[in-house]
Amino acid sequence: MTPVTSHGTDALRLKSVRFTWPGGRFGLDVNEFSIAAGETVFLYGPSGSGKSTLLSLIAGIASVDAGEVSLQGQVLSGLRAAMRDRIRAERTGVIFQMFNLVPYLTPLENILLPLRFAPERRKRCEDPQAAALTLTRTLSLPDPMVQQAPASTLSVGQQQRVAIARAMIGHPPLIIADEPTSALDSDARADFMHLLFDQVARSGAALLMVSHDRGLAENFDRVVSLSDIARPIRGDTA
């Protein structure tokens, strides 16, 4: 696989962003926030502060009311939902809070799944199956299990490794990790963080981890409080 190169373009940039969910009950106002290519950023904030809303805007799930969101120089603002979905699939790898593996698929099938929706990302893998197996071997997952066992039979530690491989396949320029350690004990958290940083360093991707647990912030290039970059918009102030 060949990593994506950005030639100086930020992996992520938000500028003058304003968004309110339908009904006007909650939204965010973000003056400016960016992540450089290859940078690792830890973003923290308490529950209910708007972290999920920010991730929805970054991923193009929600469309801004004003301002710009761009992934590797591609502006999402103003695009139709289907195009935003395509750009998200091509340019981001997401590690979900509960890993979100498809239980009846094998680990290998789970890892290859994002490539079905991202043809350019797939092209960066000369042989997608070989690329996936290279990732799983690096993450100490045995080939028979990866190719034969349903994901529902995996331990939590194995699931987290598959989730990392699924996010990394095809070298997306931005990896987003959304509270990925909330269900893990301290030893498992440490293992997960080591594996994640190792894979990000290998690929050259930028990493945005979002969490309320500031104990995870060690070793990131930059630590950012959501309150420093975003102002919440609530029903009485929208």
VOKOLKOL-61757 format. One record per residue: x, y, z of N, C-alpha, C in turn; residue in one letter; residue number from 1. Coordinates in nm, 2 decimals. Layout:
<nodes>
n_u;n_v;n_w;ca_u;ca_v;ca_w;c_u;c_v;c_w;resn;resi
X;Y;Z;X;Y;Z;X;Y;Z;A;NUM .
...
</nodes>
This chain:
<nodes>
n_u;n_v;n_w;ca_u;ca_v;ca_w;c_u;c_v;c_w;resn;resi
0.08;-0.12;0.00;0.00;0.00;0.00;0.09;0.12;0.00;M;1 .
0.04;0.23;-0.07;0.12;0.35;-0.07;0.04;0.46;0.01;T;2 .
0.10;0.52;0.11;0.03;0.62;0.19;0.00;0.74;0.10;P;3 .
-0.11;0.80;0.15;-0.16;0.93;0.08;-0.06;1.04;0.12;V;4 .
-0.02;1.12;0.02;0.07;1.23;0.05;-0.02;1.36;0.03;T;5 .
0.00;1.46;0.11;-0.08;1.58;0.11;-0.01;1.70;0.06;S;6 .
0.12;1.69;0.04;0.20;1.80;-0.01;0.17;1.93;0.06;H;7 .
0.17;1.93;0.19;0.15;2.05;0.27;0.01;2.08;0.31;G;8 .
-0.09;2.02;0.25;-0.23;2.04;0.28;-0.27;1.99;0.41;T;9 .
-0.34;2.06;0.49;-0.39;2.01;0.62;-0.48;1.89;0.60;D;10 .
-0.47;1.79;0.69;-0.56;1.68;0.69;-0.70;1.72;0.71;A;11 .
-0.72;1.82;0.80;-0.85;1.87;0.84;-0.84;2.02;0.86;L;12 .
-0.95;2.09;0.82;-0.96;2.23;0.85;-1.11;2.27;0.86;R;13 .
-1.14;2.34;0.97;-1.27;2.40;0.99;-1.25;2.55;1.00;L;14 .
-1.33;2.63;0.93;-1.31;2.78;0.94;-1.45;2.85;0.94;K;15 .
-1.47;2.93;1.04;-1.59;3.01;1.05;-1.72;2.92;1.04;S;16 .
-1.71;2.81;1.11;-1.82;2.71;1.10;-1.93;2.74;1.20;V;17 .
-2.06;2.73;1.16;-2.17;2.75;1.24;-2.27;2.64;1.20;R;18 .
-2.32;2.57;1.31;-2.42;2.46;1.28;-2.51;2.45;1.40;F;19 .
-2.64;2.43;1.37;-2.74;2.40;1.47;-2.83;2.28;1.42;T;20 .
-2.85;2.19;1.51;-2.93;2.07;1.48;-3.08;2.12;1.45;W;21 .
-3.15;2.05;1.37;-3.29;2.08;1.35;-3.37;2.10;1.48;P;22 .
-3.45;2.20;1.49;-3.52;2.24;1.61;-3.44;2.34;1.69;G;23 .
-3.32;2.37;1.66;-3.24;2.47;1.73;-3.21;2.45;1.87;G;24 .
-3.21;2.32;1.91;-3.18;2.29;2.05;-3.03;2.30;2.09;R;25 .
-2.95;2.26;1.99;-2.81;2.26;2.02;-2.73;2.27;1.89;F;26 .
-2.61;2.34;1.90;-2.53;2.35;1.78;-2.39;2.40;1.83;G;27 .
-2.30;2.42;1.73;-2.17;2.47;1.76;-2.13;2.58;1.67;L;28 .
-2.04;2.67;1.73;-1.98;2.78;1.65;-1.83;2.76;1.66;D;29 .
-1.76;2.73;1.55;-1.62;2.70;1.55;-1.55;2.81;1.47;V;30 .
-1.47;2.89;1.53;-1.40;2.99;1.46;-1.29;2.93;1.36;N;31 .
-1.20;2.85;1.42;-1.10;2.78;1.33;-1.04;2.67;1.41;E;32 .
-1.02;2.56;1.34;-0.96;2.44;1.39;-0.90;2.36;1.28;F;33 .
-0.77;2.32;1.29;-0.71;2.24;1.18;-0.61;2.14;1.24;S;34 .
-0.59;2.04;1.16;-0.49;1.93;1.20;-0.40;1.92;1.08;I;35 .
-0.27;1.93;1.10;-0.17;1.92;1.00;-0.16;1.77;0.95;A;36 .
-0.11;1.76;0.83;-0.09;1.62;0.78;0.01;1.55;0.88;A;37 .
-0.02;1.43;0.92;0.06;1.35;1.01;0.06;1.39;1.16;G;38 .
-0.02;1.49;1.19;-0.02;1.54;1.33;-0.12;1.45;1.41;E;39 .
-0.09;1.43;1.54;-0.17;1.36;1.63;-0.23;1.46;1.73;T;40 .
-0.36;1.46;1.74;-0.44;1.56;1.82;-0.53;1.49;1.92;V;41 .
-0.53;1.53;2.04;-0.62;1.48;2.14;-0.72;1.59;2.18;F;42 .
-0.85;1.57;2.15;-0.95;1.67;2.18;-1.04;1.62;2.29;L;43 .
-1.05;1.70;2.40;-1.13;1.65;2.51;-1.24;1.75;2.55;Y;44 .
-1.34;1.70;2.62;-1.45;1.78;2.66;-1.55;1.69;2.74;G;45 .
-1.62;1.74;2.83;-1.72;1.66;2.91;-1.83;1.61;2.82;P;46 .
-1.90;1.51;2.87;-2.02;1.46;2.80;-2.12;1.58;2.78;S;47 .
-2.18;1.59;2.66;-2.28;1.69;2.63;-2.22;1.82;2.58;G;48 .
-2.09;1.82;2.57;-2.02;1.95;2.53;-2.02;1.98;2.38;S;49 .
-2.06;1.87;2.30;-2.06;1.89;2.16;-1.96;1.81;2.08;G;50 .
-1.89;1.72;2.14;-1.79;1.64;2.07;-1.85;1.56;1.96;K;51 .
-1.97;1.50;1.98;-2.03;1.42;1.87;-2.08;1.51;1.76;S;52 .
-2.12;1.63;1.79;-2.17;1.72;1.69;-2.05;1.76;1.60;T;53 .
-1.93;1.79;1.67;-1.81;1.83;1.59;-1.77;1.71;1.50;L;54 .
-1.77;1.59;1.55;-1.74;1.48;1.46;-1.83;1.46;1.35;L;55 .
-1.96;1.48;1.37;-2.06;1.48;1.26;-2.03;1.58;1.15;S;56 .
-1.98;1.69;1.19;-1.94;1.80;1.09;-1.81;1.76;1.02;L;57 .
-1.72;1.71;1.09;-1.59;1.67;1.03;-1.61;1.56;0.93;I;58 .
-1.69;1.46;0.97;-1.72;1.35;0.88;-1.82;1.37;0.77;A;59 .
-1.88;1.49;0.77;-1.98;1.52;0.66;-2.11;1.46;0.68;G;60 .
-2.13;1.40;0.80;-2.26;1.34;0.83;-2.37;1.45;0.84;I;61 .
-2.33;1.56;0.90;-2.41;1.68;0.91;-2.34;1.79;0.82;A;62 .
-2.42;1.88;0.76;-2.37;1.98;0.68;-2.38;2.12;0.75;S;63 .
-2.28;2.20;0.74;-2.27;2.32;0.82;-2.37;2.42;0.77;V;64 .
-2.42;2.51;0.86;-2.51;2.62;0.81;-2.43;2.73;0.75;D;65 .
-2.30;2.75;0.80;-2.21;2.85;0.75;-2.07;2.81;0.77;A;66 .
-1.98;2.86;0.69;-1.84;2.83;0.70;-1.79;2.71;0.62;G;67 .
-1.67;2.66;0.64;-1.62;2.56;0.56;-1.55;2.45;0.65;E;68 .
-1.58;2.32;0.61;-1.51;2.21;0.66;-1.44;2.14;0.54;V;69 .
-1.31;2.12;0.55;-1.24;2.05;0.44;-1.15;1.94;0.49;S;70 .
-1.15;1.83;0.41;-1.06;1.71;0.44;-0.96;1.71;0.33;L;71 .
-0.83;1.72;0.37;-0.72;1.72;0.28;-0.74;1.81;0.16;Q;72 .
-0.80;1.93;0.19;-0.82;2.04;0.09;-0.95;2.03;0.02;G;73 .
-1.03;1.92;0.03;-1.16;1.90;-0.03;-1.26;1.96;0.06;Q;74 .
-1.33;2.07;0.01;-1.43;2.13;0.09;-1.56;2.05;0.09;V;75 .
-1.61;2.02;0.21;-1.74;1.94;0.22;-1.86;2.03;0.21;L;76 .
-1.84;2.16;0.25;-1.96;2.25;0.26;-2.03;2.26;0.13;S;77 .
-2.16;2.25;0.13;-2.23;2.27;0.00;-2.25;2.15;-0.08;G;78 .
-2.18;2.04;-0.05;-2.19;1.92;-0.13;-2.32;1.84;-0.08;L;79 .
-2.37;1.76;-0.18;-2.48;1.67;-0.14;-2.43;1.56;-0.05;R;80 .
-2.53;1.50;0.03;-2.49;1.40;0.13;-2.42;1.29;0.07;A;81 .
-2.45;1.24;-0.05;-2.39;1.13;-0.11;-2.24;1.15;-0.14;A;82 .
-2.21;1.28;-0.18;-2.07;1.31;-0.21;-1.99;1.33;-0.08;M;83 .
-2.06;1.38;0.02;-1.99;1.39;0.15;-1.96;1.25;0.20;R;84 .
-2.05;1.16;0.19;-2.03;1.02;0.23;-1.91;0.96;0.15;D;85 .
-1.90;0.99;0.03;-1.79;0.93;-0.06;-1.66;0.99;-0.01;R;86 .
-1.65;1.12;0.01;-1.52;1.18;0.06;-1.49;1.13;0.19;I;87 .
-1.58;1.11;0.28;-1.55;1.06;0.42;-1.49;0.92;0.40;R;88 .
-1.55;0.83;0.32;-1.50;0.70;0.30;-1.36;0.69;0.24;A;89 .
-1.33;0.79;0.15;-1.20;0.79;0.09;-1.09;0.84;0.18;E;90 .
-1.13;0.94;0.26;-1.02;1.02;0.33;-1.02;1.01;0.48;R;91 .
-1.11;0.93;0.54;-1.10;0.91;0.68;-1.12;0.76;0.72;T;92 .
-1.05;0.72;0.82;-1.07;0.59;0.88;-1.12;0.62;1.02;G;93 .
-1.23;0.55;1.06;-1.30;0.58;1.19;-1.29;0.46;1.28;V;94 .
-1.25;0.48;1.40;-1.25;0.38;1.51;-1.36;0.42;1.61;I;95 .
-1.47;0.34;1.61;-1.59;0.37;1.69;-1.57;0.34;1.84;F;96 .
-1.66;0.39;1.92;-1.65;0.37;2.06;-1.66;0.22;2.10;Q;97 .
-1.75;0.15;2.03;-1.77;0.01;2.06;-1.73;-0.08;1.94;M;98 .
-1.64;-0.02;1.86;-1.57;-0.09;1.75;-1.66;-0.11;1.63;F;99 .
-1.79;-0.15;1.65;-1.89;-0.16;1.55;-1.85;-0.25;1.44;N;100 .
-1.80;-0.37;1.47;-1.77;-0.47;1.38;-1.90;-0.54;1.34;L;101 .
-1.91;-0.58;1.21;-2.03;-0.66;1.17;-2.01;-0.80;1.22;V;102 .
-2.10;-0.85;1.31;-2.07;-0.97;1.39;-2.06;-1.10;1.31;P;103 .
-2.14;-1.11;1.20;-2.14;-1.23;1.12;-2.03;-1.23;1.01;Y;104 .
-1.96;-1.12;0.99;-1.85;-1.12;0.90;-1.72;-1.16;0.97;L;105 .
-1.63;-1.22;0.89;-1.49;-1.25;0.95;-1.42;-1.12;0.97;T;106 .
-1.31;-1.12;1.05;-1.23;-1.00;1.07;-1.18;-0.95;0.93;P;107 .
-1.14;-1.04;0.85;-1.09;-0.99;0.72;-1.20;-0.92;0.64;L;108 .
-1.32;-0.98;0.64;-1.43;-0.91;0.57;-1.46;-0.78;0.63;E;109 .
-1.45;-0.76;0.76;-1.48;-0.64;0.83;-1.37;-0.53;0.79;N;110 .
-1.25;-0.58;0.78;-1.14;-0.48;0.75;-1.15;-0.43;0.60;I;111 .
-1.19;-0.52;0.51;-1.20;-0.48;0.37;-1.33;-0.41;0.34;L;112 .
-1.43;-0.41;0.43;-1.56;-0.34;0.41;-1.55;-0.20;0.36;L;113 .
-1.47;-0.11;0.43;-1.46;0.03;0.38;-1.42;0.05;0.24;P;114 .
-1.34;-0.04;0.18;-1.30;-0.03;0.05;-1.41;-0.05;-0.06;L;115 .
-1.52;-0.11;-0.02;-1.63;-0.12;-0.11;-1.69;0.01;-0.14;R;116 .
-1.68;0.11;-0.05;-1.74;0.24;-0.07;-1.64;0.35;-0.10;F;117 .
-1.51;0.31;-0.13;-1.40;0.40;-0.15;-1.31;0.35;-0.26;A;118 .
-1.35;0.37;-0.39;-1.27;0.31;-0.49;-1.13;0.36;-0.50;P;119 .
-1.11;0.49;-0.47;-0.97;0.55;-0.47;-0.89;0.49;-0.36;E;120 .
-0.95;0.47;-0.25;-0.88;0.41;-0.13;-0.84;0.27;-0.17;R;121 .
-0.93;0.20;-0.24;-0.90;0.06;-0.27;-0.79;0.06;-0.37;R;122 .
-0.78;0.15;-0.46;-0.67;0.15;-0.56;-0.53;0.17;-0.49;K;123 .
-0.53;0.23;-0.37;-0.40;0.24;-0.30;-0.35;0.11;-0.25;R;124 .
-0.44;0.01;-0.25;-0.40;-0.13;-0.21;-0.38;-0.21;-0.34;C;125 .
-0.26;-0.24;-0.37;-0.23;-0.32;-0.49;-0.31;-0.46;-0.48;E;126 .
-0.31;-0.51;-0.36;-0.38;-0.64;-0.34;-0.45;-0.62;-0.20;D;127 .
-0.58;-0.58;-0.20;-0.65;-0.55;-0.07;-0.64;-0.66;0.03;P;128 .
-0.66;-0.78;-0.01;-0.65;-0.89;0.09;-0.51;-0.90;0.15;Q;129 .
-0.41;-0.89;0.07;-0.27;-0.90;0.12;-0.24;-0.78;0.21;A;130 .
-0.30;-0.67;0.17;-0.27;-0.55;0.26;-0.34;-0.56;0.39;A;131 .
-0.46;-0.62;0.39;-0.53;-0.64;0.52;-0.46;-0.74;0.61;A;132 .
-0.41;-0.85;0.54;-0.34;-0.95;0.62;-0.20;-0.90;0.67;L;133 .
-0.14;-0.81;0.60;-0.02;-0.75;0.65;-0.05;-0.67;0.78;T;134 .
-0.16;-0.60;0.78;-0.20;-0.52;0.89;-0.23;-0.61;1.01;L;135 .
-0.31;-0.72;0.99;-0.35;-0.81;1.10;-0.23;-0.88;1.16;T;136 .
-0.13;-0.92;1.07;-0.01;-0.98;1.12;0.07;-0.88;1.20;R;137 .
0.08;-0.76;1.16;0.15;-0.66;1.24;0.08;-0.64;1.38;T;138 .
-0.05;-0.66;1.38;-0.13;-0.64;1.50;-0.14;-0.78;1.58;L;139 .
-0.06;-0.88;1.54;-0.06;-1.01;1.61;-0.19;-1.08;1.61;S;140 .
-0.26;-1.08;1.50;-0.38;-1.15;1.48;-0.35;-1.27;1.39;L;141 .
-0.38;-1.39;1.43;-0.34;-1.51;1.35;-0.43;-1.52;1.23;P;142 .
-0.37;-1.57;1.12;-0.44;-1.58;0.99;-0.57;-1.66;0.99;D;143 .
-0.56;-1.78;1.06;-0.69;-1.86;1.05;-0.81;-1.79;1.12;P;144 .
-0.78;-1.72;1.23;-0.89;-1.65;1.30;-0.94;-1.54;1.21;M;145 .
-0.85;-1.46;1.15;-0.88;-1.35;1.07;-0.97;-1.39;0.95;V;146 .
-0.94;-1.50;0.89;-1.00;-1.54;0.77;-1.13;-1.63;0.79;Q;147 .
-1.14;-1.69;0.91;-1.25;-1.79;0.93;-1.35;-1.75;1.04;Q;148 .
-1.30;-1.69;1.15;-1.39;-1.68;1.27;-1.48;-1.56;1.25;A;149 .
-1.61;-1.58;1.29;-1.70;-1.46;1.29;-1.65;-1.36;1.39;P;150 .
-1.67;-1.23;1.36;-1.62;-1.13;1.45;-1.69;-1.14;1.59;A;151 .
-1.81;-1.20;1.59;-1.88;-1.21;1.72;-1.81;-1.30;1.82;S;152 .
-1.71;-1.38;1.77;-1.64;-1.47;1.86;-1.51;-1.41;1.91;T;153 .
-1.48;-1.29;1.87;-1.35;-1.23;1.91;-1.35;-1.18;2.05;L;154 .
-1.24;-1.17;2.12;-1.23;-1.11;2.25;-1.23;-0.95;2.22;S;155 .
-1.24;-0.88;2.33;-1.24;-0.73;2.32;-1.11;-0.69;2.26;V;156 .
-1.00;-0.75;2.31;-0.87;-0.71;2.26;-0.85;-0.74;2.11;G;157 .
-0.91;-0.85;2.06;-0.90;-0.88;1.92;-0.99;-0.79;1.84;Q;158 .
-1.10;-0.75;1.89;-1.19;-0.66;1.82;-1.12;-0.52;1.81;Q;159 .
-1.05;-0.48;1.91;-0.99;-0.35;1.89;-0.88;-0.35;1.79;Q;160 .
-0.81;-0.46;1.77;-0.71;-0.47;1.67;-0.77;-0.47;1.53;R;161 .
-0.88;-0.54;1.52;-0.95;-0.54;1.39;-1.00;-0.40;1.36;V;162 .
-1.05;-0.33;1.46;-1.10;-0.20;1.43;-0.99;-0.10;1.39;A;163 .
-0.87;-0.12;1.44;-0.76;-0.04;1.40;-0.72;-0.07;1.25;I;164 .
-0.72;-0.20;1.22;-0.68;-0.24;1.08;-0.79;-0.19;0.99;A;165 .
-0.91;-0.20;1.02;-1.02;-0.15;0.93;-1.01;0.00;0.91;R;166 .
-0.97;0.08;1.01;-0.95;0.22;0.99;-0.83;0.25;0.91;A;167 .
-0.72;0.17;0.92;-0.60;0.20;0.85;-0.59;0.15;0.70;M;168 .
-0.68;0.06;0.67;-0.67;0.00;0.53;-0.68;0.10;0.43;I;169 .
-0.59;0.10;0.33;-0.60;0.20;0.22;-0.54;0.33;0.25;G;170 .
-0.47;0.34;0.37;-0.40;0.47;0.41;-0.48;0.59;0.40;H;171 .
-0.60;0.60;0.46;-0.67;0.73;0.46;-0.58;0.84;0.54;P;172 .
-0.59;0.96;0.49;-0.50;1.06;0.55;-0.54;1.11;0.69;P;173 .
-0.66;1.08;0.74;-0.71;1.12;0.87;-0.77;1.00;0.94;L;174 .
-0.73;0.97;1.06;-0.79;0.87;1.14;-0.86;0.94;1.26;I;175 .
-0.99;0.90;1.27;-1.07;0.96;1.38;-1.11;0.85;1.48;I;176 .
-1.07;0.87;1.60;-1.10;0.77;1.71;-1.20;0.84;1.81;A;177 .
-1.32;0.78;1.82;-1.43;0.84;1.89;-1.45;0.76;2.02;D;178 .
-1.39;0.81;2.13;-1.40;0.75;2.27;-1.37;0.60;2.25;E;179 .
-1.26;0.56;2.19;-1.24;0.42;2.16;-1.20;0.33;2.28;P;180 .
-1.17;0.39;2.39;-1.12;0.32;2.51;-1.22;0.32;2.63;T;181 .
-1.34;0.37;2.60;-1.44;0.39;2.72;-1.48;0.26;2.78;S;182 .
-1.47;0.15;2.70;-1.52;0.02;2.76;-1.40;-0.07;2.80;A;183 .
-1.28;-0.02;2.80;-1.16;-0.10;2.82;-1.10;-0.07;2.96;L;184 .
-1.04;-0.17;3.02;-0.97;-0.15;3.15;-0.83;-0.09;3.12;D;185 .
-0.76;-0.05;3.23;-0.64;0.03;3.21;-0.53;-0.04;3.13;S;186 .
-0.52;-0.17;3.15;-0.42;-0.25;3.07;-0.46;-0.25;2.92;D;187 .
-0.58;-0.28;2.90;-0.63;-0.28;2.76;-0.62;-0.15;2.69;A;188 .
-0.65;-0.04;2.77;-0.63;0.10;2.71;-0.49;0.12;2.67;R;189 .
-0.39;0.08;2.76;-0.25;0.11;2.72;-0.21;0.03;2.60;A;190 .
-0.26;-0.10;2.59;-0.23;-0.18;2.47;-0.29;-0.11;2.34;D;191 .
-0.41;-0.07;2.36;-0.48;-0.01;2.24;-0.40;0.11;2.19;F;192 .
-0.37;0.20;2.29;-0.30;0.32;2.25;-0.16;0.30;2.18;M;193 .
-0.09;0.20;2.24;0.04;0.16;2.18;0.02;0.11;2.03;H;194 .
-0.08;0.02;2.01;-0.11;-0.03;1.88;-0.15;0.08;1.78;L;195 .
-0.24;0.17;1.83;-0.29;0.28;1.74;-0.18;0.37;1.70;L;196 .
-0.09;0.42;1.80;0.01;0.51;1.76;0.12;0.44;1.67;F;197 .
0.14;0.31;1.69;0.23;0.24;1.60;0.18;0.24;1.46;D;198 .
0.05;0.21;1.44;0.00;0.20;1.30;-0.01;0.34;1.24;Q;199 .
-0.04;0.44;1.32;-0.05;0.58;1.26;0.09;0.63;1.22;V;200 .
0.19;0.59;1.30;0.33;0.63;1.26;0.37;0.56;1.13;A;201 .
0.33;0.43;1.12;0.37;0.36;1.00;0.31;0.42;0.87;R;202 .
0.18;0.46;0.88;0.11;0.51;0.76;0.13;0.66;0.73;S;203 .
0.17;0.74;0.84;0.19;0.88;0.82;0.06;0.95;0.83;G;204 .
-0.05;0.89;0.87;-0.18;0.95;0.88;-0.18;1.05;1.00;A;205 .
-0.27;1.15;0.99;-0.31;1.23;1.10;-0.41;1.16;1.19;A;206 .
-0.40;1.19;1.32;-0.49;1.12;1.41;-0.57;1.23;1.50;L;207 .
-0.70;1.22;1.50;-0.78;1.29;1.59;-0.85;1.20;1.69;L;208 .
-0.81;1.20;1.81;-0.88;1.12;1.91;-0.97;1.21;2.00;M;209 .
-1.10;1.18;2.01;-1.19;1.25;2.09;-1.23;1.17;2.21;V;210 .
-1.22;1.24;2.33;-1.25;1.16;2.46;-1.27;1.26;2.57;S;211 .
-1.34;1.22;2.67;-1.35;1.29;2.80;-1.24;1.26;2.89;H;212 .
-1.16;1.15;2.86;-1.06;1.10;2.95;-0.92;1.16;2.92;D;213 .
-0.88;1.27;3.00;-0.76;1.34;2.97;-0.64;1.25;3.01;R;214 .
-0.66;1.14;3.07;-0.54;1.05;3.10;-0.48;0.99;2.98;G;215 .
-0.56;1.00;2.86;-0.51;0.94;2.74;-0.42;1.04;2.66;L;216 .
-0.41;1.16;2.71;-0.36;1.27;2.62;-0.20;1.26;2.61;A;217 .
-0.14;1.18;2.69;0.01;1.17;2.68;0.05;1.12;2.55;E;218 .
0.16;1.18;2.50;0.22;1.14;2.37;0.16;1.20;2.25;N;219 .
0.05;1.27;2.26;-0.01;1.33;2.14;0.07;1.46;2.11;F;220 .
0.08;1.50;1.98;0.15;1.62;1.94;0.08;1.74;2.00;D;221 .
-0.05;1.74;2.02;-0.13;1.86;2.06;-0.25;1.81;2.14;R;222 .
-0.28;1.88;2.25;-0.40;1.85;2.33;-0.49;1.98;2.32;V;223 .
-0.61;1.96;2.29;-0.70;2.07;2.27;-0.83;2.05;2.35;V;224 .
-0.88;2.15;2.42;-1.01;2.15;2.48;-1.11;2.20;2.38;S;225 .
-1.22;2.12;2.38;-1.33;2.16;2.29;-1.38;2.31;2.32;L;226 .
-1.37;2.34;2.44;-1.42;2.48;2.48;-1.33;2.59;2.43;S;227 .
-1.20;2.55;2.39;-1.11;2.65;2.33;-1.13;2.68;2.19;D;228 .
-1.20;2.58;2.12;-1.22;2.60;1.97;-1.37;2.61;1.93;I;229 .
-1.46;2.58;2.02;-1.60;2.58;1.98;-1.69;2.64;2.09;A;230 .
-1.78;2.72;2.05;-1.88;2.77;2.14;-2.01;2.70;2.12;R;231 .
-2.07;2.65;2.23;-2.20;2.58;2.21;-2.31;2.68;2.18;P;232 .
-2.40;2.64;2.10;-2.52;2.71;2.06;-2.64;2.64;2.12;I;233 .
-2.71;2.70;2.21;-2.82;2.63;2.28;-2.95;2.70;2.24;R;234 .
-3.06;2.64;2.27;-3.19;2.69;2.23;-3.21;2.84;2.26;G;235 .
-3.16;2.88;2.38;-3.18;3.01;2.43;-3.09;3.12;2.37;D;236 .
-2.98;3.06;2.30;-2.88;3.16;2.25;-2.86;3.15;2.09;T;237 .
-2.93;3.05;2.03;-2.92;3.03;1.89;-2.97;3.15;1.81;A;238 .
</nodes>
